[in-house]
Amino acid sequence: MQLSARNRLKGKVVKLDHGPVNTEVNLQLPGGETIVAVITTEAADNLGLENGKEAYAVIKASSIMVGVD
């Protein structure tokens, strides 16, 4: 896999919540934390996502928001 994005987090799919348009994908990272992404259901099907499958969360730095209380 070659991508321009340098922020890649490898994890394991632990939960999928399929909807008619979007699918919520929960990836458990090696340290035990979980990251959640919403992708199209068509993309989830094309990727063959299922519980236990390894996958990557790819984060484009220009799309990350930071906030404080």
N, C-alpha and C positions, 0 to 999 in steps of 0.2 A: 504494500500500500504506500503510495507516494502522495503526500499532501503538502500544500504550502503552509498550513497551520502547524505550529510547533507545539501547541498545547494539546497533548493527547493523553487521555487517562484510560488505561486498560482495565476492564472489569468483567464481571459476570452478570448476565441478565438474571435478575431474581424475581421480577414481576413485570407483567405486561397487562395493560388495561386497554383493550381494543375498543375503539368506537367506530362509527360509520365513516368518519373522515380522518380522525387523528388517533394515534396510539401513544399512550404514556409508557415510557420505557424506564425501568428502574435498574441501574447498574450498581452492583456492590463492588467497591474498590478494594484492593488488597489490604488496606488498613482497617476495613470494616465499615467505612462510611459509604453512604449511598448517594448517588447523583441521579437526578431525574431529568429526562428529556422528553419533549413532545414532538413526534414526527408524524408524517402522514401514515395512515394505515397501509396504503399502497407501498410506501418505502419499507415499512416493517415487514410486510409480506415478501417483498423482493429481496430483502436481506436475510430472510429465513430466520428471523429472531424467534427464539424460544427460551424458556427457562433453562438455565445452566450453560447456555452458549456464551463464549467469550465475545466481547465487542469493545469498541472504543468510543469514548465521548471525545469529540473533537471540538475544541473551543477556539474560536477566532477572537483574538485579543480585543478587537474593536467592538465586540458584541457583549463584553462583560460589564455589568454595572456594579458599582461599589457603594455601600451606604453605611451610615452610622446612626445610632440612637441619639 
